[in-house]
Amino acid sequence: MKRILWGITGSGDRIADVLHTMDIIQQREDLKVYVVLSKSAEQMLRRYDLWAELNSKFKKVTRETNANVPFIVGPLQVGHYDVLIVAPLTANSTAKIAHGIADTLVTNAVSQTLKGTTPVILYPVDQKPGEVQTKAPDGIVYTIRTRQVDLDNTDILRKMEGVIVVSSPDGIPRVIDNILD
C-alpha cells in the first residue's frame, strides 16, 4: 500500500474541491492518505464548516504545533511516504517555499522532503493572472485580483526539482498515478 501525506494550508479557495479529491484518492485500496494541517488550515476549515467532514473521512488528521511537530520530515525524507501533496497552498506558503523559508510545518515538510527523493505535488491557489472568482465561507462568490508577486512565486515552484505544480485539485489523481506507476 502506498502512503500519501497531504498537507493543507489556510486557503479556503476551492477547499471543498480539495476535500472531494482527497476523498476520491483515499477510497482507492492501494493508497492510504494521512492529513497534516497548518494552524491556519484548521481555522479555515472550521470557518468553511468542513472540519467535521474532514475528521469523519480521514482517520489520521494531525495539526501543526510548530515547524517540526508533529515530526513528519524524517519519514518524508527516508521514503516512509510515497508522495507529499500540499493542497491548497496559500500565497504565503508558496512564497516561503519559493524562497527557501521553512518556518512552518508545511513549508518545513516541503523543504526537507526536497532533500530526499519523495515527490512533492503542490496546488498553489494563485496561478492565473487577472481577476479570479472565489467563494467565501458564507457561500458568496466574489472577485479578487491575483498579484504579480504571487504568480512569480508560483513560477519559481514550477522550476524546482522534485516539485509538480497542478493547476487544479482534480488534476492530482492523474499526477499520483503517473508518479506511483
N, C-alpha and C positions, 0 to 999 in steps of 0.2 A: 504494500500500500504506500502510495506517495503522500508526503506531508507538505501542506501549504501553510505558511504563516501569512496571515492577512492583516495588515495594519490599516487603521482608519484614523485620519486626522480630522480636524474640526470644521471641515467644509460641509455645508448642507446641500450644495449643488449636486443634483442627481443622486442623492443619498438613497432614495427608495429604489432606484435602478441598481445601485451598487449592492444593496442588500438582496435584491432579487437575483442578481448574478451570483453572489456568494452562495445563495441557497441552491441554485441550479448546480453549481460546482460541487457543493458538499453532498448532494444526493447521489453523486457517482460513487459506485462501490470501490473504485480503485484510488479514490482521493479522500484525504482527511484534512479538514480546514480548522486551523487554530486561529483565534482572533486576538489581536492586541490593540488596545485603544490608547490614543494620546489623551491627556487630561481634557483637552478641548473637545475631543470626539465624544466623550461621554456627555458633556454638557449639550452638545449639538444634537445628539441622538435623543436625549430627553426632550429638548425643545421641539423636535420634529415628531415627537410621540412614537419613536421607533425603538426605544430602549427595551421594552418588554418583548417585542418581536425578535430583536437580536438575541436576547438571552434565552428565548424559548427555542430558537432554531439551532443555536450553537452551544455545545456543551462546555467548551473551553473558551471563555472570554476573560482576558486579563486586562488590567488597567495600569497605566503608567504611574509609577511612584516617583521615579527620577530617570535620568538618561540611561541608567543601566539596571533598573529594576522595574519589572521582572527581568532576570538575566536571560536574554534571548540571543545576544550577539555571538556568544561562543557556539551554541548549537547551529546558528546560521552559518558561521564560518567553516565548521567542520562537516557540513553536509547532513546534519540531522533533519533539516527541512530541505525539500527539493526545489522550492521556489519561494521568494518573498514577493508579496504583492502589497502595494500601498494604494488604496483607492477608497475614497477620494484623497487627493493630495492637495493641501491648501497652497496658496501662493507663497505664504510664509515658509512652509516646509520645503517647497520647491526651491526657493531662493537659498535656503540653508544648505540643501543637498548640492545645489549647483555650485556653491562657493565653499564647500568643504566644512561647513559648520555642523557639528554633531552634538548638540546640547539638549536634545530631547530623545525620548526612547525611539521614536520612529526615525529621526534623522541619524541617530547613532546606529540603529539597526541597518539602515541602508549603507552608511559609510563603512561599517565593519564588514557587512556582507560582501561588498565590492572588493574587499581584500582577499576574498576566497573565490570559489568557483560557482557558488549558488547564484542562479539568475535572479534579477530583480525586474519586476513589472511595475510600472508607475502609471497612474492616471491623474495627471495634474489637471486641475479644473480650468486653468487659464491657457487655452490653446488657440483660440480664434480671435483675430483682430476685430475691432469694432464693437458693436453692441451685441449683447447676449441676453437672452431671457432666462430667468431663473425663478424658482418658486420659494417663497418664504414659508416658515413653519405653519402659518395660518392658511396656506394654500393660495395666497395671492401671488400672481405672476407679475414680475417687474423686470425692468431692463437695467443692465449695468454695462459700463464700458470696460473693456479689457485694457489694462495698462501695458505699454510697450515693454517696460522692465520685466513684467511677468511673462510676456511672450519670449523675451530674450532668455530668461532663466529656463523656460521650458525647452528652448532650442539647445541650451547647454546640456540638459539632461539627455536629449536625443543623441548627442555626440559622445556620451560617456560609455566607456567599455563596460559591458555586463548589464546595461540598462536597456529595457524595452519600454518605450512610451506608447501607450494605447490612447486612441482618440475618443473612446467611449467605453463604458463598463461592459457593454455587450461584446466587445472585441476580446475581452480577457480569456474566455474559454478556448478560442482558437489559438491564442498565443500559448496557453498552457499545453494544449495538445501538441503543438509544434515543439515545445521545449521538452516535454516528457516522453515523446515517442522515440 
